[in-house]
Structure formats: C-alpha cells, structure tokens
Amino acid sequence: MASTPVVTRFAPSPTGYLHIGGARTALFNWAFARHTGGKMLLRIEDTDRERSTEAAVQAIFDGLKWLGLDWDGEPVMQFSRAARHAEVANELLKRGQAYYCYCSPEELAEMRETARANGLPPRYNGYWRDRDPSEAPQGVAPVIRIKAPQSGEIRVQDHVQGEVVFKAENLDDFIILRSDGTPTYMLAVVVDDHDMDVTHIIRGDDHLTNAARQIVIYNGMGWSVPEMSHIPLIHGPDGAKLSKRHGALGVEAYRQMGYLPEALRNYLARLGWSHGDDEIFSTEQMVEWFSLDALNKGAARFDFVKLESINGHYIREARPERLYDVMLSTAAEVGRDIDATGLAANKDTVLAALPELQPRAKTVLELIDLAQFIYAVRPLAIDQAAADQLTTDARANVGAFAEILKGLNDWSVDAIDAAARAFAEARGLKLGKVAQPLRAALTGRTVSPGIFEVMVLIGREETLARLGDQVA
C-alpha cells in the first residue's frame, strides 16, 4: 500500500446523463479507493456554462447512488473555483511559465491556414511567446497561454498504457485562461486535482493526450504529477465505438430496462478489468481483488447477452421482498400504471409467487410480465402462442377438468396435481396436453410458474372464473 493515502476522483461533466462509460470510470475509481482504504472524491466539471444543467448534475448524483458508488466529502463544483484557477494562471505568469497573447481570432485563423499550406499541424505559432509587453495593442483583452517546452519529450507513466512518450515539438502553447478571465478545462483539472490531493487519476484513454499537456502545467508550478491509468473506451459488439444502439445509454436507462445495480456493477467491472476467469463476483470480492495492474489494455466490448445472463443470476439470488420493491418502483418509473397498481394491491400473492418466477426472468421487466397473471383483469388477453394451445379439443378438456376442480375439497398443489394426472390418464393424454391449455387459459401465456401453483396463488374462485371464460 502506498505511504500516502490514496485519493481518486470521478470528474464528470454535467452536460447529459451519467453514461455507461462514465459509470465504469466511477466504479474503477471507487473500487481502487476502497481497496486501499483511501478516498474517492466527486467533482462536477461544470465550467461549460452553456451546456451544464442542474438536471444533469442531479442525474449524476442519482446514477451513482443507484449504482451504490458513494463518494467521500461534499461534491466539488468546478466553476465555483474559477478564482483559484485564475490565481494559478497568474502565478504561472510570474514564474515565466506562461504569457499574455493578444492574437485576434482572424490572426489565429490565418496562422492555421499558413501552417496547413506548409504541411504543418494547424495551430498557434507562439507569436506572443517572447514579445515585449510594450508591443501589446491597446484595448485588447489578452488570453494567457502556457509556455510548452519546444524540444525534448514529455513522458506519461501509465499503469495501463505503460510509458507513453510525446514529442514536445508537437505541443503548442495552449490557452489556460480566456480573455474573460475564465479558466480552460486543461488548467482547471490540474489545479483541482492538486488542491484536492488527488494521488491517482483513472480515466478514459481519450484523455491520454491531455495528460501530456497537463504535465506541462504541473511542471510549471513545480507540483508532483499524480499516478495515471488511462483505460480503453468501451466498444460495441462489432468493435466500433460504443453508440446508443450498442448500449451507450444513461445509467437510469438500465434501471428502467430492469437491470439490478449489483448486476451492472459486476458486468462493468469485467469490461476492462479481470480477476482470473471469474465472471460472477460480489462487490466485496471486487474491492478485495482490485488492482490497477489488472486493468486491461485492450478495448472491452459491450454485450447485452452477457449482461442479461449476469442480471438473471442476481435476480435468482435476490430476496423476494427486495425484488418486489424494485418491481413496484420500476413499474411506476416506466409508466406501467396497471402493473404498479396490480403489484401494490397483491403484495402477498406476488411475494409468494416470486420464488417460482425468479428462475424464469433475466430482467425486472420480465419479472413484472411473469407476475401479471396474478392481477390480470378478466377476460384475460391471450397472446398468440397461448391462443394456439386453446384448440377446440383443448377447450373441451379444460371445461371437463374445471368440473372436477369444482368438486375438490382440498385446494392445494398436491391435490390439484393428483386430480390432473388422474384426468389425463383417464383420457389417454400426457399431462402436458392438460397442463398447457390450462396455463394458456389461466395466464394468457405459455410461460408461467407451475400451473398448479398458479391455481393456488389466484385461488379457486378466480381459477374457475378464468377457465369458464375460455370454455364459453
């Protein structure tokens, strides 16, 4: 363990939902902090005032809480620290590590065009780097640019990527403070990470080139550079960059699709980190096993089939009481009002049915679908597959068996099972030829818990009424 307490940070921009890639970054930062007994801080990088919204900030908080990723201390709002960022920019000026630049947008555009014409990267050419301030034009508010090294190399030591070398000549003197006195992202990130005592930066590898620029600022201030881990971005199943059709959705979308937070944590952990061949593991095990050296260098591919499989495992393992609460809240959240009302009015029956339903579902939405037979309104809506089971002969058998059920003294699974077997044998039928039409008539579907369990759950009166509807 490091001698200095580990401090990680998750630093999303509140310009939209907490997307799945951001959730994975948060998970890795959280797991490493918890593994080492350190802290994970939350910083909202809201310096883009036009695109940052309160709703997006709240979505980040809600998404992290739902995922079970807690942070230490109060969230830091980056924009509130703008005065501190400007202070550091001016300190870099005093140290001779930065300078005022008075170039107009038109002059910068001309520089870029000239560079392109000469086969060079289109960027600022350092025009004001060594000019005398007395040459400054009147009435022009300058920006502050960093003095990037003009020769040599900048080396990024990275736990995932290894040593990454950038040639200094490929960096320009980028802006750190705009003419209106607001900081750029590049400056704000460095100042905040330093002031928050961040020891380890874990983020997507799309920030790798930013790391070289940020090291210039660290060096200019004489600050130590945090350890870095740049993780490959998540790709879709086809190897292309993750898009909405692949699963690049907000965390709340996964909740609404019926995934459990523990399943999503488990699945995201395996997208870019591994512990041997373990696929299913608890969050406690992940924290115990987590290390930066086990982060993968290759891009992970998002796979809904695997996520569903892992989610199915956690649904099977969950306590019925907890699943009932999730079903109720999910139905309400996605606007399935009939289901929300039915679940609320039949809590005891749903809880009794869940042990039968859980092995059959991979998502909470599927679980709700399977539970609908409990509170379905007569006459039931019969889906096509179930309707195909209700042939003329099958309806005749259903009607005849209903008469036997009316005379049963013991309304239990064992008694109904025995009666059905005797009925099937007397008619020369296999039990399935009796059970499947009964399932279709009683649930409107071809998949349900054991059909005799269904009869006990909904009761004798409702059973006979539903069977009567189909016979009629």
NUKE-548787 format. One record per residue: residue in three letters; x, y, z of N, C-alpha, C in turn. Coordinates in steps of 0.2 Angstrom, whole numbers, plus 5000, padded with zeros to 4 digits. Atoms other than C-alpha are relative to their C-alpha. Layout:
BEGIN
ALAXYZXYZXYZ ...
//
This chain:
BEGIN
MET500449945000500050005000500450065000 ALA499649945000500650174996500150045007 SER499949964994501350285010499650065001 THR500549955000500250425005499349974999 PRO500650035001498450395007499750014993 VAL500250005007497650354990499450055000 VAL500649965001496450494984499949994992 THR500250005007495550464967499450055000 ARG500549955001494250574959499649974994 PHE500450005006492750554947499850074999 ALA500149935002492550714937499650004994 PRO500450005006491050704925499850074999 SER500349935002490450854915499249995000 PRO500850014999488550884919499750034993 THR500349985007488050904900499649954998 GLY500550055002486950754900500049955005 TYR500050054995486650594909500649975002 LEU499450044998487850484918500149944995 HIS500050055005488350374903500449945003 ILE499850064997488850194905500850005000 GLY499349995000490750234901500250045006 GLY499849964994490750364915499949965006 ALA500150044994489950244927500649955001 ARG499450055000491350114923500650045003 THR499449964997492650254927499950015007 ALA500249994993491750294943500149945004 LEU499950064996491750114948500749985001 PHE499350014999493650094945500350045005 ASN499749964995494050244955499849995007 TRP500350024993492850194969500449935002 ALA499750064998493550014969500750015003 PHE499349994998495350074970500150035006 ALA500049964993495050194984499849965005 ARG500250054994494050064994500549955001 HIS499550054999495349934991500650025004 THR499449974996496750044998499850035006 GLY500249964994495750125012500150074999 GLY499949935001495850285003499350044999 LYS500649965001494550414997499950014992 MET500249985007493550444981499750065000 LEU500349935000493150624978499550014994 LEU500449995005491750684967500150084998 ARG499949935002492050844956499650014994 ILE500449985006490750914944500350054996 GLU499649955004491650994930499550044995 ASP500649965003490351124926500350074997 THR499849945003491451254918499750024993 ASP500349985007490551244901499350025002 ARG500649984997489151354907499450004996 GLU500650015005488051344891499749935000 ARG500250075000487951154892499849975006 SER500150044994487951114910499350025003 THR500749994998486251094918499949975007 GLU500250034993485551064936499849934999 ALA500350075001484650914929500549954999 ALA499450055001486250834923500449995006 VAL499750014993487050864940499649955004 GLN500450044996485650784948500049934998 ALA500050075003485650634936500749975002 ILE499350034998487550604940499949985007 PHE500150024993487150604959499549945001 ASP500550054999485650494957500349934997 GLY499750065003486550374945500549975004 LEU499550034995488050354957499749975006 LYS500450034994486850324972499749934998 TRP500350065002485850194962500549944999 LEU499550055001487450104957500449985007 GLY499650024993488050104976500750035000 LEU499349975000489550214972500050065004 ASP500049944996489750334987500750034999 TRP499349965001491050474987500150035007 ASP499849974994491950555001500050075000 GLY500149925000491550735007499550024995 GLU500549975004490550854998500250014993 PRO499749995007490550864979500250074999 VAL499749935002491651004972499750024993 MET500249975006490851114959500650044997 GLN499449975003492251164947500050074999 PHE500149935001491551334942500150045006 SER499949964994491551394960500750015001 ARG499349994998493451384960500350044994 ALA499749965005493651494945500650055002 ALA499549954998494551624955500749975002 ARG499450044999495851494961500349984994 HIS499750015007496151444943500450064997 ALA499749935003496451624938500750015004 GLU499449984996497651644953500649964998 VAL499450045002498751494947500250024993 ALA499849975007498751564929500450065001 ASN499649944999499451724936500649985003 GLU499450024997500651634946500549974995 LEU499650035006501251544930500350064996 LEU499849945003501451714923500650035003 LYS499549984996502551774937500649965000 ARG499450045000503651624936500349994993 GLY499750005007503951654917499849934997 GLN500250065003503051494913499450014996 ALA500649995004501551574904500150084998 TYR500049935003501251744894499450024997 TYR500649975003499951854888500150004992 CYS500150005007499351834870499550044998 TYR500549955002498451974861499849984993 CYS500250025007498151874844499250015000 SER500750005001496451914837499849934996 PRO500250075003495351764830500250004993 GLU499850005007495751824812500749985000 GLU499250025000497651814816500149935001 LEU499950074999497451644823499849964994 ALA500250045006496451584808500550004995 GLU499549995005497751654797500649955001 MET499450044998499151564807499849924998 ARG500250075001498151394805500149994992 GLU500050015007497951424786500749994997 THR499350005002499851464784500349935002 ALA499750074998500351304794499749944995 ARG500350055005499151194783500450014993 ALA499749995007499951274767500749975000 ASN499350024999501651224774500049925002 GLY500050074998501151044778500149995007 LEU499950004993501151084797499349995003 PRO500650004997499851054810499750075001 PRO500349944999498651194811499950035007 ARG500149984993498951284827500450065001 TYR499749944998499651434836500750005000 ASN499250005002501451484831500450035006 GLY499649974994501951564848500250074998 TYR499849935003501951744840500150045006 TRP499949964994501751824858500549975005 ARG499750034995502851704867500650045003 ASP499449964998504451814868500050074998 ARG500149935002503751984863500050045006 ASP500049954995503952134873499350025002 PRO500749974998502352184883499950074997 SER500249935002502552364877499750004993 GLU500350015006502052294860499349995000 ALA500750025000500352254866499550054997 PRO500549955003498952334856499550035006 GLN500449974995497852454866499349974999 GLY500750025000496052394871499949934999 VAL500150075001496352214868500149965006 ALA500050044994495952094882500449934998 PRO499650065002497351954881499849945003 VAL500050074996497251764885500749995003 ILE499450024997498551684895500249934997 ARG499850065003499551544886500649975004 ILE499550034997500651414894500650004996 LYS499350015005502551404888500149935000 ALA499850085001502651224882500750004998 PRO499350015002504351154880500049994993 GLN500050005008504951174862500549944998 SER499650065002506151024862500049955006 GLY500050054995506350864871499449965000 GLU500650054999505050734877499650015006 ILE500550004994503550734889499849925001 ARG500150084999503450554896499450005005 VAL500650024995501750494904500149935002 GLN499950074997502050344916499349985001 ASP500750024999500450254915499949925002 HIS500150074998499850094924499749964995 VAL500350045005498850034909500450004993 GLN499749995006499750104894500850005000 GLY499250005000501550094900500350075000 GLU499749945001502750234896499850034994 VAL500249975006501950354883500450064999 VAL499649955001503150474875499750054995 PHE500349945005502550644867500650044999 LYS499549965002503750744857499850085002 ALA500249934998503750924864499850044994 GLU500149955006503851004847499349994997 ASN500750015002502050934844499550035004 LEU500449964996501351034858500050074998 ASP499949935001500851214856499950035007 ASP500149964994500651354869499350015001 PHE500850005000498851314873499850055005 ILE500349944996497751444882499849965007 ILE500250034993497551414901499550055003 LEU500549964998496551574904499750044995 ARG500349965006495251654892500150085001 SER500049924999495151844889499550025005 ASP500549984995493651854900500249985007 GLY499850024993494651784915499849935002 THR500250074998493851604915500549954997 PRO499550055001494951454915499849954995 THR500150055004495151324902499949935004 TYR500050064997494751144906500749975002 MET499350024999496651104905500350025006 LEU499849974994497051224919499649985006 ALA500550014994495551194930500149935002 VAL499950074998495851004930500649995004 VAL499450014996497651014936500050045006 VAL500049964994497351154949499549965005 ASP500550034996495851054956500349935002 ASP499750064998496750884956500650015005 HIS499549994995498250964965499750035007 ASP500349974994497151064978499649945004 MET500450054997496150904981500449945002 ASP499550054997497750804985499949934996 VAL500150065004497250684971500749964999 THR499350045001498650544970499949954994 HIS500150045006497850434956499550024996 ILE500549985005496950484940499949944996 ILE500250065004495950344932499550034996 ARG500549985004495050394917500149974993 GLY500050035007494750354898500650024997 ASP499449995004496150344886499950064995 ASP500149945004495350484876500450065003 HIS499749954997496250594889500849995000 LEU499350025000497950524886500450064997 THR499649945003498550674875499950065005 ASN500049944995497850794888500549995006 ALA499650024994498950704901500750044998 ALA499349975002500550774891499950085002 ARG500149935000499850954891499950025008 GLN500149984993499350944910500649995004 ILE499450014997501050884914500450065000 VAL499649945001501751044907499850055005 ILE500249954994500651144920500349985006 TYR499750024994501151034934500850025001 ASN499349994999502951054930500150085000 GLY499949934999502751244928499950035007 MET500149984994502051254945500549965005 GLY499650044996503351134952499649955005 TRP500450054996501951014958500249934998 SER499950075002502050824958499449984996 VAL500550025004501150734945499649945003 PRO500350064997499850604951500149944995 GLU499950065004499950424945499450004996 MET500550005005498950394930499849934997 SER500250065004497950254922499450024995 HIS500449985006497150284905499749944997 ILE500350065002495850144902499750014993 PRO500350005007495250104884499350015001 LEU500749985000493550164880499649934998 ILE500450065001492150034879499750004992 HIS500250015007491749974861499349965000 GLY500650055001490149894854500249934998 PRO499850075002490049714850500349994993 ASP499650005007490649754832500750035000 GLY499449975000492149834838500150084999 ALA500049935001491650014834499950045006 LYS500149964994491550154846499349995003 LEU500750024997490050124858499650064999 SER500549955002488550214852499349985004 LYS500650024997486750214858499749944998 ARG500350075002486250064848500449955003 HIS499650054996487649974857499849995007 GLY500150004993487150024874500350065004 ALA499749934998487950204876499450045003 LEU500649974997486450254887500250025007 GLY499949984993486250334904499949955004 VAL500150054994486350234920499249995001 GLU500750014998484450274923499749964994 ALA500350045005484050184906500149935002 TYR500050074998484750024913499649985006 ARG500550014995483750044928499349994998 GLN500650015003482250064918499949944995 MET500050065004482649914907500049945004 GLY500150054995482649814923500649965002 TYR499450034998484449784927500150025008 LEU499949994992484949774946500750035000 PRO499449974999486349884952500649965001 GLU499450044999487449744958500249964994 ALA499950045006487249654941500450054996 LEU499649955004487849814932500750015003 ARG499449994997489249844944500549944998 ASN499650065002489849664941500250004993 TYR499950005008489649674922500550064998 LEU499649955002490549844921500749995003 ALA499450024997491949784932500449964995 ARG499750055005492349644919500150044993 LEU499949975006492349774905500750055001 GLY499349965000494249824906500449985007 TRP499650024995494749734922499849935001 SER500250074999494849554927500449975006 HIS499750044994495249434941500049934998 GLY500050065002495749274933499449994995 ASP500650015004494249194924499450015003 ASP500649984996493049254937499550044996 GLU500549965003491449314929499550035005 ILE500549984995490249324944500450015006 PHE499749994994490849404959499750065004 SER500349954996490249514973500450065000 THR499649945000490649694975500550005005 GLU499550004995491549654991500649964997 GLN499450045003492649524981500450054995 MET499749965004492949654968500550055004 VAL499649954996493549784981500749965003 GLU499550044997494649644989500649994994 TRP499550025005495449594972500350064996 PHE499949955005495549764963500750025000 SER499349975000497249824957500050044993 LEU499949965007497749954943500449954995 ASP499650045005498949824936499649954996 ALA500550045003497449714932499650034995 LEU500449975005496649844921500349984993 ASN499850035006496649784903500250064995 LYS499849955005497549874889499550004994 GLY500450005006496349814875499350025002 ALA500749975000494649894872499549945002 ALA500650054999493149794880499450014996 ARG500650005004491649754870499349995004 PHE500750004996489849794877499649944997 ASP500450065002488749634876499449995004 PHE500650004996486949644881499849935002 VAL500150074998486849454881500349985006 LYS499650024994488149434894499750045006 LEU500349964995487449574904499349975003 GLU500650034998485749494904500149935004 SER499950074997486449324909500350025008 ILE499849984993487349414924499450035004 ASN500649974997485749504928499549955003 GLY500550064998484749344928500349965006 HIS499750034994486049274941499850045006 TYR500149964994485749414953499250015001 ILE500750014998483849404951499849945003 ARG500250064996483849224956500350005007 GLU499750004993484949264971499750055004 ALA500349954996483949414977499449985004 ARG500550014996482749414991499350024997 PRO500649985003480949414986499750075002 GLU500249944997480549564997500350064996 ARG499749945003481849674989499850004992 LEU500250005007481349614971499350034999 TYR500749975000479549664975500150085000 ASP499949925000480149844979500250024994 VAL499749985006481149854964499550004994 MET500550005005479749794953499550055000 LEU500549954999478549914960500250074998 SER499749945002479750064958500150004993 THR499950005007480150014941499450014996 ALA500749995004478349994935499850075000 ALA500249934999478050164942500450054995 GLU499649965003479550244934499950004992 VAL500150015008479250174916499350014998 GLY500649985002477450224917499549944999 ARG500550065001476650044918499650015006 ASP500549984995475250114929499649945002 ILE500550064998474149954928500449955004 ASP499650054996475649844934500250035007 ALA499849974993476149964948499449995005 THR500650014996474349964954499849935002 GLY500150074999474149774952500549975005 LEU499550024996475849744961499850025007 ALA500149974994475349864975499449965004 ALA500650024997473649784978500149925001 ASN499950074999474349604978500649985002 LYS499350014997475949614988500149935002 ASP499950064997475749454997500049944995 THR500150065005475249344982500750014996 VAL499449995004476749424972500649975004 LEU499450034996477949384986500049925000 ALA500050085000477349204987500249974993 ALA499850035007477549184968500750014998 LEU499349985003479249264966500549945000 PRO499550065000480249104971499949964993 GLU500250045006479349024956500250044994 LEU499849965006479649174944500750024999 GLN499349985001481449224948500449964995 PRO499650045004482249074939499850014993 ARG500249995007481249124923500150074997 ALA499949935002481749304922500750025000 LYS499349975001483349394916500050085002 THR500149934999482649574919499450015005 VAL500649994995481449654932499450014995 LEU500649995004480349704917499749934998 GLU500250075001480249514913499649975006 LEU500350024994479849484931499350035001 ILE500649975000478449604930499549974995 ASP500450035005477749524914499849935003 LEU500150074997477849354923499550005005 ALA500549994994476849424938499350024998 GLN500649975002475449494928499449955001 PHE500650054999474349334929499750015007 ILE500350004994474149374947499450055000 TYR500549955000473149534944499750024994 ALA500349995007472649514926499250015001 VAL500749985000470849584923499649954995 ARG500450045004469549464916499650044995 PRO499750065003469349414902500750024998 LEU499349995001471249394900500150014993 ALA499749995007472149454885500449944999 ILE499650065001472849294877500550014994 ASP499549985005474449314867499949944995 GLN500150055006474549214850500349935002 ALA499850074998475649074857499649965004 ALA500550034995474449044871499349984996 ALA500650015004472949054859500149944996 ASP499950065004473748924848499949935004 GLN500150064996473648804863499249985001 LEU500750014998471748834865499649984994 THR500450035006471148724851499349985003 THR500750024998469348654851500049945005 ASP500050064996469848494859500350025007 ALA499749984994470948584872499550035004 ARG500649974996469448694877499649955003 ALA500550054998468348544879500449975006 ASN499650034994469748464891500050055006 VAL500049954995469848624900499350015004 GLY500750004997467948634903499949945004 ALA500150064996467948454909500450005006 PHE499650004994469348474921499850055005 ALA500349954995468548634928499549975004 GLU500650034996467048524933500349965006 ILE499750044994468248414943500350045005 LEU499749954995469148564951499450025005 LYS500549974996467448624957499849955006 GLY500250054995467248464967500649995005 LEU499550024996468948464975499950035007 ASN500049974993468948484994500650035002 ASP499449984998470748514996500350044994 TRP499849955005471348674986500850015001 SER499349994999473248634986500349974994 VAL499650025006474648604974499949924999 ASP499950085000474748414978499349984998 ALA500750025001472848394977499850014992 ILE500249985007472648484960500549964995 ASP499650045004474148394953499849934999 ALA500350075000473448224958499450004995 ALA500650005004471748274950500250004993 ALA499849995007472648324934500349944997 ARG499750075003473648164932499449954999 ALA500650055001472048064935499650014994 PHE500449985006471148164922500349984994 ALA499650025007472548144909500049934999 GLU500050075001472647964912499449974998 ALA500650025002470847934911499850024992 ARG500149985007470848024894500549984995 GLY499550025005472347944887500550064998 LEU499649955002473348104887500650015004 LYS499449984996475048164893499850065004 LEU500249944996475048284907500150074997 GLY499949935004475748424896499450024996 LYS500649985004474148414885499550035004 VAL500549964996473148464900500350065003 ALA499749954996474348574909500150074995 GLN499949955004474748684894499450044998 PRO500649965001473048734889499750045006 LEU500249974994472648764907500550075001 ARG499649944999474148884908499850064995 ALA500349955005473548974892499450045003 ALA500649984998471848994899500150055007 LEU499949974993472449054917500550065000 THR499549955000473849164912500150044994 GLY500049975006473649214894500749994996 ARG499350015002475449154891500249935000 THR499750075000476448994888500549995005 VAL499550004995477649034901499850035007 SER500249984993477249044920500349965005 PRO499850054995477648964936499649944999 GLY500350075000477048784939499250025000 ILE500749985001475248794933499549985006 PHE500450014994474548714949500250055006 GLU499849944996475548844959499650064999 VAL500449945002474648974949499350005002 MET500750014998472948904953500050015008 VAL500049994993473348904972500150085001 LEU499949934998474049084971499450044998 ILE500649955002472549164962499349975003 GLY500550024996471349054972499449964995 ARG500550045004469848934967499550044996 GLU500649965003468549064963500350044993 GLU499749975006469749164951500249954995 THR499850055005470349004943499449974996 LEU500650035004468648934939499750064996 ALA500249955004468149104933500450014993 ARG499550005006469649114921499949954995 LEU500150065004469348944915499350004996 GLY500650005003467548974912500050054994 ASP500049965006467949124901500249974994 GLN499750035006468949024889499649944997 VAL500450055002467748874889499450034996 ALA500649975003466248994885500250034993 
//
